[in-house]
Amino acid sequence: MLIYAVTILVSAFLLFQVQPVIAKIILPWFGGSAAVWTVCLLFFQMVLLLGYLYAHAVVRYLKPRVQMTLHTVLLAGSAIALPIFPSVAWKPTGTEEPTWAILRLLAVSVGLPYFLLSTTGPLLQAWYARRFQGAIPYRLYALSNAGSMFALLSYPVLFEPVFTTHQQANMWSFAYGVFAVLCGFTAFRSGSGVAAAESVEEEGGKPGWRQYALWLLLPASASVLLLAITNHLSQNVAAIPFLWVLPLSIYLLTFILCFEGSGWYRRNPYLQLLAVALGSMAYATAEDSTGNVAVKVMVPLFTLGLYTCCMVCHGELVRLKPHPRYLTQFYLTISAGGALGGIFVGLIAPRIFRSFYEMPVGLVVCAGLVLWALRMDPGLSSWFHGRRGAAPVAGAALAIAMAGYLGFHSREQSKGARVMVRNFYGALRVRDTGPATALDSVRTLTHGTINHGEEYLNATKKHLATTYYGPNTGIGIALREKGKDKAIRVGVIGLGTGTIATYGRLGDYYRFYEINPLVPWIARTQFSFVPDSKAKVEIAMGDARLSLEREAPENFDVLAVDAFSSDAIPVHLLTREAMDLYFRHLRPDGILAVHISNRYLDLEPVLWGESRATGKLARVVDTEDDDAQDVFGATWVLLARPESGFHGEELSGSAEIKPARRVRLWTDDYSNLFQILK
């Protein structure tokens, strides 16, 4: 059994280690959006399904020696994909739909190796069960999940902080070569041995359609919650590997505990805990839509809730596991369920929902499925129909109440919205706080739970620069200083409502860089900053880094970096290479203004390191709230060349940047957001 266990353990480790590695590599190519990880998970789930389908077909239709030969040839052929670091030719060139571009990139870069890794678990378990008649292979499944979980947990702790992405990709590629040799040897041993005769007796009989349906839907429900919770945390905290691997590790942990021989799942107390978890997450989902849930509460609450829901779904799934004769069908259906959940969250939800409604849907569906699974258990027929029939009635009532609460909140959330739209880059909402006749009424743009700009509705105050862009903020100071005696050229990475355009004067030129195709339409039709600006305003679509790399020097007097992916600036806009690029587009006396206001990340140490590495001067401008002018407290870091410095009168109030901590220099090949979490 040892050779099977080692091969499965290695394959499982590589199977899940490659996920954060490749996702982090391509994250900056697609704007640093949290949806990159969701699409990656969708791809991995789909390929996992293909791998399980292959294992099922091979075991069922091919003779042992043919199985060995075919698999060995595929293992040898997969070497053509190594090393797995994708070619820069896959970088997007414009505004093409990112979901399909990511799926194509992953298919070419890691598709074949990942496919063969995904076949290892079910294939070797089937070979093991055939070779050692009467052996129970399900513990090997738990071992596989243990290897997967170790891969995920070790990435943000052991690999990401130490190695660059190129080093990570090369190390993984070498390890995959070792795995291919090991798996080929195991296949040879399995194909050359004499298999014991299979028993024709089928314990428990052939599974019925209801059993197959639960094999499919229970893991689908867990998959929906995994992706929805990961998306929720990444959108509202940061798109970082730690918040990718934490939910996925919990998801895998429940597989390990449920499939381990002794079984850790007990209906009592997990069903009671499920009611608490579903209710708590439903309440937090509603409250967090307004940004009222602190990260120290949000992350533990949703991860513990995910653990409870997945433990119940997978625990009920294990209660339905069949005789080993149907092992590959069982794993194939489980995999199909996981892929179904991924398709719903990654492909369907962004196209049919105007906001992130997959979380409420997942919570309600989970409650309904668990009730159905309990209803189908013959051992609980008295529980449903006897004197204790009040318990399922109470469970159904709670599920209906939760669905009603979430539905009511979603309706209230959308009732006052002028615009609610969603795409790959997130959900955007525009709403008014009151009538245009009121002096304090504003129109607000939010991305997820983050305010991305406000405009007064009253005509007498429409021209005011509000929120993070008031006259005394870092960007306001820089624009006034450079525009004292001449027309200026201004670049802005991130459009939002276009508030900065209100500073534009006749003769000025403002060039915005925006990756989300929905934002320019909102800025032009719902807000007046851009349409009413006296400056000439242009909007360049696509990722700002890629656009600036292709353009000739723009000679900006001021370049503002204000590109938010919810509450986190995309990492690739804060690397050493990005700083060099920005200053290539600035005049010799130009100012780079970086907006680092953030609820969860301390970006000041990163900017301090970049300024020292590039030989630039750095100043920080902190401002407080000014409710009378609708100006928020904001933190901007201003950078300039030493020869020009910060000698202007407007810049005299800035302070030298003095971070409370030091971090390793960020480059395109290395970054670590986990180290700067507040």
C-alpha positions as CSV (number, residue, x, y, z in Angstrom):
1,M,0.0,0.0,0.0
2,L,2.9,2.4,0.6
3,I,3.7,3.1,-3.0
4,Y,0.0,4.0,-3.6
5,A,-0.1,6.2,-0.6
6,V,3.1,8.1,-1.4
7,T,2.1,8.6,-5.1
8,I,-1.4,9.9,-4.1
9,L,0.1,12.1,-1.4
10,V,2.6,13.7,-3.8
11,S,0.0,14.2,-6.5
12,A,-2.4,15.8,-4.2
13,F,0.2,18.2,-2.9
14,L,1.2,19.3,-6.4
15,L,-2.5,19.4,-7.5
16,F,-3.3,22.1,-5.0
17,Q,0.1,23.8,-4.7
18,V,-0.1,24.8,-8.4
19,Q,-3.4,26.6,-7.9
20,P,-2.1,29.6,-5.8
21,V,1.2,29.6,-7.8
22,I,-0.4,30.0,-11.2
23,A,-3.2,32.3,-9.9
24,K,-0.7,34.7,-8.4
25,I,1.4,34.8,-11.6
26,I,-1.5,35.8,-13.8
27,L,-3.4,38.0,-11.2
28,P,-1.7,41.2,-12.4
29,W,-2.3,40.4,-16.0
30,F,-6.1,40.8,-15.4
31,G,-6.1,43.9,-13.2
32,G,-5.7,42.2,-9.8
33,S,-9.4,41.4,-9.7
34,A,-10.6,39.0,-7.1
35,A,-12.5,37.2,-9.8
36,V,-9.2,35.8,-11.2
37,W,-9.1,33.3,-8.4
38,T,-12.8,32.4,-8.9
39,V,-12.2,31.6,-12.6
40,C,-9.0,29.7,-11.7
41,L,-11.0,27.5,-9.3
42,L,-13.7,27.0,-11.9
43,F,-10.9,25.8,-14.3
44,F,-9.4,23.4,-11.7
45,Q,-12.8,22.0,-10.9
46,M,-13.7,21.4,-14.5
47,V,-10.3,19.7,-15.2
48,L,-10.7,17.7,-12.0
49,L,-14.1,16.4,-13.4
50,L,-12.4,15.5,-16.7
51,G,-9.7,13.6,-14.7
52,Y,-12.3,11.7,-12.7
53,L,-14.2,10.9,-15.9
54,Y,-11.0,9.6,-17.5
55,A,-10.3,7.4,-14.4
56,H,-13.8,6.0,-14.5
57,A,-13.6,5.2,-18.2
58,V,-10.1,3.7,-18.0
59,V,-11.0,1.4,-15.1
60,R,-14.3,0.4,-16.5
61,Y,-13.5,-0.2,-20.2
62,L,-9.7,-1.0,-20.5
63,K,-7.7,-4.0,-19.4
64,P,-5.1,-3.5,-16.7
65,R,-2.1,-3.5,-19.0
66,V,-3.7,-1.1,-21.4
67,Q,-4.5,1.2,-18.6
68,M,-0.9,1.2,-17.5
69,T,0.4,1.8,-21.0
70,L,-2.0,4.7,-21.8
71,H,-1.4,6.5,-18.5
72,T,2.4,6.1,-18.8
73,V,2.4,7.6,-22.3
74,L,0.3,10.6,-21.1
75,L,2.6,11.2,-18.2
76,A,5.6,11.3,-20.5
77,G,3.8,13.6,-22.9
78,S,2.8,16.1,-20.2
79,A,6.5,17.0,-19.9
80,I,6.0,19.3,-22.9
81,A,4.1,21.7,-20.6
82,L,7.1,22.2,-18.3
83,P,8.0,24.6,-16.9
84,I,4.6,26.0,-16.2
85,F,5.3,29.7,-16.1
86,P,3.0,31.1,-18.8
87,S,4.3,33.0,-21.7
88,V,3.9,36.8,-21.7
89,A,2.2,36.4,-25.0
90,W,-0.9,35.5,-23.0
91,K,-1.1,39.0,-21.5
92,P,-4.4,40.6,-22.6
93,T,-3.9,43.3,-25.3
94,G,-7.1,45.3,-24.7
95,T,-10.6,44.9,-23.3
96,E,-11.2,41.3,-24.2
97,E,-13.5,39.3,-22.0
98,P,-11.1,38.1,-19.2
99,T,-12.9,34.9,-18.1
100,W,-12.4,33.0,-21.4
101,A,-8.9,34.4,-21.7
102,I,-7.9,33.0,-18.3
103,L,-9.4,29.6,-19.1
104,R,-7.5,29.4,-22.4
105,L,-4.2,30.5,-20.6
106,L,-4.6,27.9,-17.9
107,A,-5.5,25.2,-20.4
108,V,-2.2,25.7,-22.3
109,S,0.0,26.4,-19.3
110,V,-1.0,23.8,-16.8
111,G,-3.9,21.9,-18.4
112,L,-2.3,18.5,-19.1
113,P,-0.2,18.2,-15.9
114,Y,-3.2,19.2,-13.8
115,F,-5.4,16.8,-15.7
116,L,-3.0,13.9,-15.0
117,L,-2.6,14.9,-11.3
118,S,-6.4,14.9,-11.0
119,T,-6.7,11.4,-12.3
120,T,-4.2,10.0,-9.7
121,G,-6.5,9.7,-6.6
122,P,-9.4,7.8,-8.1
123,L,-7.3,5.8,-10.5
124,L,-4.8,4.6,-8.0
125,Q,-7.6,3.8,-5.5
126,A,-9.3,1.7,-8.1
127,W,-6.1,-0.1,-8.9
128,Y,-5.4,-0.6,-5.2
129,A,-8.9,-2.1,-4.6
130,R,-8.5,-4.4,-7.6
131,R,-5.0,-5.5,-6.7
132,F,-5.8,-6.1,-3.0
133,Q,-9.2,-7.7,-3.0
134,G,-11.3,-6.7,0.0
135,A,-9.2,-3.6,0.8
136,I,-11.1,-0.4,1.6
137,P,-9.7,2.5,-0.5
138,Y,-11.6,5.4,1.1
139,R,-8.8,6.2,3.5
140,L,-6.6,6.9,0.5
141,Y,-9.1,9.6,-0.4
142,A,-8.7,11.2,3.0
143,L,-4.9,11.0,2.6
144,S,-5.3,12.7,-0.8
145,N,-7.2,15.6,0.8
146,A,-4.6,15.8,3.6
147,G,-1.8,16.3,1.0
148,S,-3.9,18.9,-0.7
149,M,-4.6,20.8,2.5
150,F,-0.9,20.8,3.4
151,A,-0.1,22.3,0.0
152,L,-2.5,25.1,0.5
153,L,-1.5,25.9,4.1
154,S,2.2,25.8,3.3
155,Y,2.0,28.2,0.4
156,P,1.4,31.5,2.2
157,V,3.6,30.5,5.1
158,L,6.6,28.6,3.5
159,F,6.6,29.4,-0.2
160,E,5.1,32.8,-0.9
161,P,7.2,34.8,1.7
162,V,10.5,33.3,0.5
163,F,10.4,32.5,-3.2
164,T,9.7,34.5,-6.3
165,T,6.9,33.4,-8.6
166,H,9.5,32.2,-11.2
167,Q,11.2,30.1,-8.5
168,Q,7.9,28.7,-7.3
169,A,7.0,27.7,-10.9
170,N,10.4,26.0,-11.5
171,M,10.3,24.2,-8.2
172,W,6.8,22.9,-8.9
173,S,7.8,21.8,-12.4
174,F,10.8,19.8,-11.1
175,A,8.6,18.2,-8.5
176,Y,6.0,17.3,-11.2
177,G,8.8,15.5,-13.1
178,V,9.5,13.4,-10.0
179,F,5.8,12.6,-9.6
180,A,5.5,11.5,-13.2
181,V,8.3,8.9,-12.7
182,L,6.7,7.7,-9.4
183,C,3.3,7.5,-10.9
184,G,4.6,5.6,-14.0
185,F,6.3,3.1,-11.7
186,T,3.0,2.6,-9.7
187,A,1.1,2.2,-13.0
188,F,3.6,-0.5,-14.1
189,R,3.2,-2.3,-10.8
190,S,-0.5,-2.2,-11.1
191,G,-0.6,-3.4,-14.7
192,S,1.8,-6.2,-14.3
193,G,0.3,-7.8,-11.2
194,V,-2.4,-10.5,-11.2
195,A,-5.6,-8.9,-10.1
196,A,-7.8,-10.9,-7.8
197,A,-11.2,-11.9,-9.2
198,E,-13.9,-9.2,-8.5
199,S,-16.8,-10.3,-6.5
200,V,-20.1,-10.1,-8.4
201,E,-22.0,-9.5,-5.2
202,E,-22.9,-5.8,-4.7
203,E,-23.3,-4.8,-1.1
204,G,-26.2,-2.5,-0.7
205,G,-27.3,-3.0,-4.3
206,K,-27.1,-0.5,-7.2
207,P,-27.5,3.2,-6.3
208,G,-30.7,4.8,-7.3
209,W,-31.3,8.2,-8.9
210,R,-32.0,9.9,-5.6
211,Q,-28.6,8.7,-4.3
212,Y,-26.9,10.0,-7.5
213,A,-28.7,13.3,-7.1
214,L,-27.5,13.8,-3.6
215,W,-23.9,12.7,-4.6
216,L,-24.1,15.6,-7.1
217,L,-26.0,18.3,-5.2
218,L,-24.4,18.0,-1.8
219,P,-20.9,18.7,-3.1
220,A,-22.3,21.3,-5.5
221,S,-23.8,23.2,-2.5
222,A,-20.5,23.1,-0.6
223,S,-18.7,24.3,-3.8
224,V,-21.0,27.2,-4.2
225,L,-20.4,28.3,-0.6
226,L,-16.7,27.9,-1.0
227,L,-16.5,30.1,-4.0
228,A,-19.1,32.6,-2.8
229,I,-17.3,33.1,0.6
230,T,-13.9,33.3,-1.1
231,N,-15.2,35.9,-3.5
232,H,-16.8,37.8,-0.6
233,L,-13.6,37.9,1.4
234,S,-11.4,38.7,-1.6
235,Q,-13.7,41.5,-2.9
236,N,-14.0,43.2,0.5
237,V,-10.6,42.6,2.0
238,A,-7.9,41.8,-0.6
239,A,-7.2,39.4,-3.5
240,I,-4.4,37.6,-1.7
241,P,-3.4,33.9,-1.6
242,F,-4.0,33.7,2.2
243,L,-7.7,34.5,1.7
244,W,-7.8,32.1,-1.3
245,V,-6.2,29.1,0.5
246,L,-7.9,29.6,3.9
247,P,-11.5,28.7,2.7
248,L,-10.2,26.1,0.3
249,S,-8.2,24.5,3.1
250,I,-11.3,24.4,5.4
251,Y,-13.2,22.9,2.5
252,L,-10.6,20.1,2.1
253,L,-10.4,19.6,5.9
254,T,-14.0,18.6,6.0
255,F,-13.4,16.0,3.2
256,I,-10.5,14.6,5.3
257,L,-12.5,14.4,8.5
258,C,-15.6,12.9,6.8
259,F,-13.8,10.4,4.7
260,E,-11.3,9.3,7.4
261,G,-12.2,5.7,8.4
262,S,-13.6,6.5,11.9
263,G,-15.6,9.4,10.6
264,W,-15.7,12.7,12.5
265,Y,-19.2,13.8,11.4
266,R,-22.0,13.3,13.8
267,R,-25.4,14.7,13.2
268,N,-25.6,15.8,16.8
269,P,-24.2,18.5,17.2
270,Y,-23.4,19.4,13.6
271,L,-27.1,19.9,12.6
272,Q,-27.6,22.3,15.5
273,L,-24.4,24.1,14.6
274,L,-25.5,24.3,11.0
275,A,-28.6,26.3,12.0
276,V,-26.4,28.7,13.9
277,A,-23.9,29.0,11.0
278,L,-26.5,29.6,8.4
279,G,-28.3,32.2,10.4
280,S,-25.1,34.0,11.4
281,M,-23.8,34.1,7.8
282,A,-27.2,35.3,6.5
283,Y,-27.1,38.2,9.0
284,A,-23.5,39.0,8.3
285,T,-24.1,38.9,4.5
286,A,-26.9,41.5,4.9
287,E,-24.9,43.7,7.3
288,D,-21.6,43.5,5.3
289,S,-23.3,44.9,2.2
290,T,-23.1,48.2,4.1
291,G,-19.5,47.7,5.2
292,N,-20.5,47.3,8.9
293,V,-18.7,44.1,9.6
294,A,-15.1,44.4,10.8
295,V,-12.5,42.1,9.1
296,K,-11.6,40.6,12.5
297,V,-15.2,39.4,12.7
298,M,-15.9,38.7,9.0
299,V,-13.0,36.3,8.3
300,P,-13.6,34.0,11.4
301,L,-17.4,34.1,11.0
302,F,-17.4,33.1,7.4
303,T,-14.6,30.5,7.6
304,L,-16.2,28.8,10.6
305,G,-19.6,29.0,8.9
306,L,-18.0,27.4,5.8
307,Y,-16.5,24.6,7.9
308,T,-19.9,23.8,9.5
309,C,-21.8,23.8,6.2
310,C,-19.2,21.7,4.3
311,M,-18.9,19.3,7.3
312,V,-22.6,18.6,7.1
313,C,-22.8,18.4,3.3
314,H,-19.7,16.1,3.1
315,G,-20.8,14.1,6.2
316,E,-24.2,13.4,4.7
317,L,-22.3,12.5,1.4
318,V,-20.2,9.9,3.2
319,R,-23.3,8.3,4.7
320,L,-24.3,7.7,1.1
321,K,-21.1,6.2,-0.2
322,P,-21.5,3.0,-2.2
323,H,-19.8,-0.3,-2.4
324,P,-16.2,0.0,-3.8
325,R,-17.5,-1.4,-7.1
326,Y,-19.1,2.0,-7.7
327,L,-16.1,4.0,-6.4
328,T,-15.2,5.7,-9.7
329,Q,-18.9,6.6,-10.3
330,F,-19.1,8.0,-6.8
331,Y,-16.0,10.2,-7.2
332,L,-17.0,11.2,-10.7
333,T,-20.4,12.4,-9.4
334,I,-18.8,14.3,-6.5
335,S,-16.4,16.0,-8.9
336,A,-19.3,16.9,-11.2
337,G,-21.1,18.5,-8.2
338,G,-18.0,20.6,-7.4
339,A,-17.7,21.7,-11.1
340,L,-21.5,22.5,-11.1
341,G,-21.0,24.8,-8.2
342,G,-18.0,26.4,-9.9
343,I,-19.9,27.0,-13.1
344,F,-22.8,28.6,-11.2
345,V,-20.5,31.1,-9.3
346,G,-17.9,31.6,-12.0
347,L,-19.9,31.7,-15.2
348,I,-23.7,31.9,-14.5
349,A,-24.0,34.2,-11.5
350,P,-22.0,37.2,-13.0
351,R,-24.4,37.1,-16.0
352,I,-27.7,36.7,-14.3
353,F,-27.3,38.6,-11.1
354,R,-26.8,42.4,-10.7
355,S,-25.0,41.9,-7.4
356,F,-23.3,39.1,-5.4
357,Y,-26.5,37.1,-4.8
358,E,-24.8,33.7,-5.0
359,M,-24.0,33.8,-1.3
360,P,-27.7,34.1,-0.2
361,V,-28.7,31.5,-2.8
362,G,-26.0,29.1,-1.5
363,L,-27.1,29.5,2.1
364,V,-30.7,28.8,1.3
365,V,-29.9,25.8,-1.0
366,C,-27.6,24.3,1.6
367,A,-30.5,24.3,4.2
368,G,-32.9,22.8,1.7
369,L,-30.5,20.0,0.6
370,V,-29.7,19.0,4.1
371,L,-33.4,18.7,4.9
372,W,-33.8,16.5,1.8
373,A,-30.8,14.3,2.7
374,L,-32.3,13.7,6.1
375,R,-35.7,13.0,4.6
376,M,-34.2,10.4,2.3
377,D,-32.5,8.5,5.2
378,P,-34.7,5.4,6.0
379,G,-33.4,5.4,9.5
380,L,-35.0,8.8,10.1
381,S,-38.4,8.0,8.8
382,S,-39.9,8.1,12.3
383,W,-38.2,11.4,12.9
384,F,-40.1,12.9,10.0
385,H,-43.4,11.1,10.4
386,G,-43.5,10.1,14.0
387,R,-44.0,12.0,17.2
388,R,-40.8,13.9,16.7
389,G,-42.0,15.3,13.4
390,A,-41.9,18.8,14.9
391,A,-38.1,18.9,14.4
392,P,-38.1,18.8,10.6
393,V,-41.0,21.2,10.5
394,A,-39.0,23.6,12.6
395,G,-36.0,23.2,10.3
396,A,-38.0,23.9,7.3
397,A,-39.5,27.0,9.0
398,L,-36.1,28.3,9.8
399,A,-34.9,27.7,6.2
400,I,-38.0,29.6,4.9
401,A,-37.4,32.4,7.4
402,M,-33.8,32.8,6.3
403,A,-34.8,32.8,2.6
404,G,-37.4,35.5,3.4
405,Y,-34.9,37.6,5.3
406,L,-32.2,37.5,2.6
407,G,-34.8,38.1,-0.1
408,F,-36.2,41.1,1.7
409,H,-32.7,42.6,2.3
410,S,-31.7,42.1,-1.3
411,R,-34.9,43.8,-2.5
412,E,-34.3,46.7,-0.1
413,Q,-30.7,47.0,-1.3
414,S,-31.8,47.3,-4.9
415,K,-34.9,49.4,-4.3
416,G,-33.1,52.7,-4.0
417,A,-30.4,52.1,-6.6
418,R,-30.3,54.1,-9.8
419,V,-27.9,51.6,-11.4
420,M,-26.9,48.0,-10.3
421,V,-24.6,46.2,-12.7
422,R,-22.0,43.5,-12.4
423,N,-19.3,41.9,-14.5
424,F,-15.9,40.1,-14.0
425,Y,-14.5,43.1,-12.1
426,G,-17.2,43.2,-9.5
427,A,-20.6,44.7,-8.7
428,L,-21.3,48.4,-9.0
429,R,-24.2,50.4,-7.6
430,V,-25.3,54.0,-7.9
431,R,-27.7,55.5,-5.5
432,D,-29.0,58.9,-4.3
433,T,-29.3,59.8,-0.6
434,G,-32.0,62.3,-1.2
435,P,-33.7,64.8,-3.6
436,A,-31.6,67.2,-5.7
437,T,-33.1,70.2,-3.9
438,A,-31.5,69.3,-0.6
439,L,-28.0,70.8,-0.1
440,D,-26.6,67.6,1.5
441,S,-27.9,65.0,-1.0
442,V,-25.2,63.1,-2.8
443,R,-25.0,60.5,-5.5
444,T,-22.7,57.6,-4.6
445,L,-20.9,54.9,-6.5
446,T,-20.0,51.8,-4.6
447,H,-17.9,48.8,-5.6
448,G,-18.9,45.9,-3.4
449,T,-19.0,47.7,0.0
450,I,-16.4,50.4,-0.9
451,N,-17.3,54.0,-1.7
452,H,-15.7,54.9,-5.0
453,G,-16.9,58.5,-5.2
454,E,-19.7,60.9,-4.4
455,E,-21.2,64.0,-6.1
456,Y,-23.5,66.6,-4.6
457,L,-26.8,66.6,-6.4
458,N,-27.5,70.3,-5.8
459,A,-26.3,72.4,-8.8
460,T,-24.5,74.9,-6.5
461,K,-22.2,72.2,-5.1
462,K,-21.7,69.8,-8.1
463,H,-18.3,71.2,-8.9
464,L,-16.8,70.4,-5.5
465,A,-14.1,67.7,-5.2
466,T,-15.4,65.3,-2.6
467,T,-14.6,62.0,-0.8
468,Y,-10.8,61.2,-1.1
469,Y,-10.0,64.0,-3.5
470,G,-10.7,67.2,-1.5
471,P,-8.5,70.3,-2.0
472,N,-6.3,69.6,1.0
473,T,-5.7,65.9,0.2
474,G,-2.5,64.7,-1.4
475,I,-3.9,64.8,-5.0
476,G,-5.4,68.2,-4.4
477,I,-2.1,69.7,-3.2
478,A,-0.2,68.1,-6.1
479,L,-2.5,69.4,-8.8
480,R,-2.6,73.0,-7.3
481,E,1.2,73.1,-7.0
482,K,1.8,71.9,-10.6
483,G,-1.0,74.1,-12.1
484,K,0.1,77.4,-10.5
485,D,1.4,79.0,-13.7
486,K,0.7,76.7,-16.6
487,A,-1.7,74.2,-18.1
488,I,-0.8,70.7,-17.0
489,R,-1.0,67.1,-18.2
490,V,-2.5,64.7,-15.6
491,G,-2.7,60.9,-15.7
492,V,-5.1,59.0,-13.4
493,I,-5.0,55.2,-12.9
494,G,-8.6,54.4,-12.0
495,L,-11.6,56.3,-13.1
496,G,-14.4,55.7,-10.5
497,T,-16.8,58.7,-10.7
498,G,-14.0,60.8,-12.3
499,T,-13.9,63.2,-9.4
500,I,-10.3,64.3,-10.1
501,A,-11.5,65.7,-13.5
502,T,-13.3,68.5,-11.6
503,Y,-9.9,70.1,-11.1
504,G,-9.5,70.4,-14.9
505,R,-9.1,73.8,-16.4
506,L,-9.1,75.1,-20.0
507,G,-5.8,73.9,-21.6
508,D,-5.3,71.0,-19.1
509,Y,-5.2,67.4,-20.3
510,Y,-6.5,64.6,-18.2
511,R,-6.0,61.0,-19.2
512,F,-7.8,58.3,-17.2
513,Y,-6.8,54.6,-17.3
514,E,-9.7,52.2,-16.5
515,I,-10.0,48.4,-16.8
516,N,-13.7,47.9,-16.1
517,P,-15.8,48.6,-19.2
518,L,-18.8,49.5,-17.0
519,V,-17.2,52.4,-15.2
520,P,-16.8,54.9,-18.1
521,W,-20.5,54.6,-18.9
522,I,-21.4,55.2,-15.3
523,A,-19.0,58.2,-15.0
524,R,-20.4,59.8,-18.1
525,T,-24.1,59.2,-17.6
526,Q,-24.6,59.2,-13.8
527,F,-22.0,61.8,-12.7
528,S,-21.0,65.2,-14.1
529,F,-17.3,65.4,-13.1
530,V,-16.1,64.1,-16.4
531,P,-18.7,65.6,-18.8
532,D,-18.5,69.0,-17.2
533,S,-14.7,69.2,-16.8
534,K,-13.1,72.2,-18.6
535,A,-10.1,70.1,-19.4
536,K,-9.7,67.8,-22.3
537,V,-10.5,64.3,-20.9
538,E,-9.7,61.0,-22.5
539,I,-10.2,57.5,-21.1
540,A,-7.9,54.6,-22.1
541,M,-9.5,51.2,-21.6
542,G,-7.5,48.2,-20.4
543,D,-5.1,47.5,-17.5
544,A,-3.1,50.6,-16.7
545,R,0.3,48.8,-16.6
546,L,-0.2,47.3,-19.9
547,S,-1.4,50.5,-21.5
548,L,1.5,52.6,-20.1
549,E,4.0,49.9,-21.3
550,R,2.7,50.3,-24.8
551,E,2.5,54.1,-24.9
552,A,5.2,56.6,-25.6
553,P,6.1,58.8,-22.7
554,E,3.1,61.0,-21.8
555,N,5.1,63.7,-19.9
556,F,2.5,64.0,-17.1
557,D,2.9,66.7,-14.5
558,V,1.0,64.6,-12.1
559,L,0.3,60.9,-12.3
560,A,-2.3,59.6,-9.7
561,V,-2.5,55.9,-8.8
562,D,-6.0,55.4,-7.6
563,A,-7.0,52.0,-8.9
564,F,-9.0,50.0,-6.4
565,S,-10.0,46.4,-6.6
566,S,-12.7,46.9,-3.9
567,D,-10.6,48.0,-1.0
568,A,-7.1,46.9,-2.2
569,I,-4.8,48.4,-4.8
570,P,-3.8,45.7,-7.3
571,V,-0.3,44.5,-6.4
572,H,1.2,45.0,-9.8
573,L,0.6,48.7,-9.6
574,L,2.9,48.9,-6.5
575,T,6.0,47.1,-7.7
576,R,9.5,48.4,-8.4
577,E,8.9,47.9,-12.1
578,A,5.7,49.8,-11.9
579,M,7.4,52.8,-10.2
580,D,10.0,52.9,-13.0
581,L,7.2,52.9,-15.5
582,Y,5.4,55.7,-13.8
583,F,8.4,57.9,-13.8
584,R,9.1,57.2,-17.4
585,H,5.7,58.9,-18.1
586,L,6.4,61.9,-15.7
587,R,8.2,65.1,-16.5
588,P,11.5,65.5,-14.7
589,D,9.7,67.7,-12.1
590,G,6.5,65.6,-12.1
591,I,4.8,64.2,-9.0
592,L,3.5,60.6,-8.5
593,A,0.5,60.6,-6.2
594,V,-0.5,57.2,-4.8
595,H,-3.7,56.8,-2.8
596,I,-3.2,54.2,0.0
597,S,-6.3,54.8,2.1
598,N,-7.3,51.2,3.1
599,R,-9.3,49.5,5.9
600,Y,-7.3,46.3,5.9
601,L,-3.8,46.8,4.3
602,D,-0.9,49.0,5.5
603,L,0.6,50.1,2.2
604,E,3.0,52.7,3.6
605,P,5.9,50.3,4.1
606,V,5.6,49.2,0.5
607,L,5.8,52.8,-0.8
608,W,8.7,53.5,1.5
609,G,10.6,50.5,0.1
610,E,9.9,51.6,-3.5
611,S,11.1,55.1,-2.9
612,R,14.4,54.0,-1.4
613,A,14.9,51.4,-4.2
614,T,14.2,53.9,-7.0
615,G,16.0,56.8,-5.3
616,K,12.9,59.0,-5.1
617,L,11.8,61.3,-2.3
618,A,8.5,60.3,-0.6
619,R,6.1,62.4,1.5
620,V,2.8,61.3,3.1
621,V,-0.3,63.5,3.3
622,D,-2.9,62.5,5.9
623,T,-6.2,64.4,6.0
624,E,-9.2,64.1,8.3
625,D,-12.9,64.0,7.5
626,D,-14.6,67.2,6.6
627,D,-18.3,66.5,6.7
628,A,-19.3,70.0,5.6
629,Q,-17.6,69.4,2.2
630,D,-18.2,65.6,2.0
631,V,-14.5,65.0,2.2
632,F,-13.3,61.7,3.7
633,G,-10.1,61.2,5.7
634,A,-7.5,60.0,3.1
635,T,-3.8,59.0,2.9
636,W,-1.8,59.9,-0.1
637,V,1.9,59.3,-0.7
638,L,3.6,61.8,-3.0
639,L,6.9,60.8,-4.8
640,A,9.3,63.0,-6.8
641,R,12.8,62.9,-8.1
642,P,15.4,64.3,-5.7
643,E,16.4,67.1,-8.1
644,S,12.9,68.6,-8.2
645,G,12.0,67.7,-4.6
646,F,9.1,69.1,-2.6
647,H,9.9,72.8,-2.5
648,G,6.6,74.3,-3.5
649,E,4.5,76.2,-1.0
650,E,1.6,73.8,-1.5
651,L,3.8,70.8,-0.6
652,S,5.3,72.2,2.5
653,G,2.6,70.5,4.7
654,S,3.6,67.0,3.6
655,A,5.5,64.8,6.0
656,E,8.4,62.4,5.5
657,I,7.2,58.9,5.2
658,K,8.0,56.8,8.3
659,P,6.5,53.3,8.2
660,A,6.0,51.4,11.4
661,R,7.4,48.2,9.8
662,R,9.7,47.1,7.0
663,V,8.9,44.7,4.2
664,R,10.8,43.1,1.4
665,L,10.9,45.1,-1.8
666,W,8.0,44.3,-4.0
667,T,8.8,43.4,-7.6
668,D,6.8,41.9,-10.4
669,D,8.2,38.6,-9.3
670,Y,7.7,39.0,-5.5
671,S,5.0,40.4,-3.3
672,N,3.4,39.4,0.0
673,L,0.1,41.1,1.0
674,F,-0.2,38.9,4.0
675,Q,2.7,40.7,5.7
676,I,0.9,44.1,5.5
677,L,-2.5,43.1,6.8
678,K,-3.5,45.5,9.6
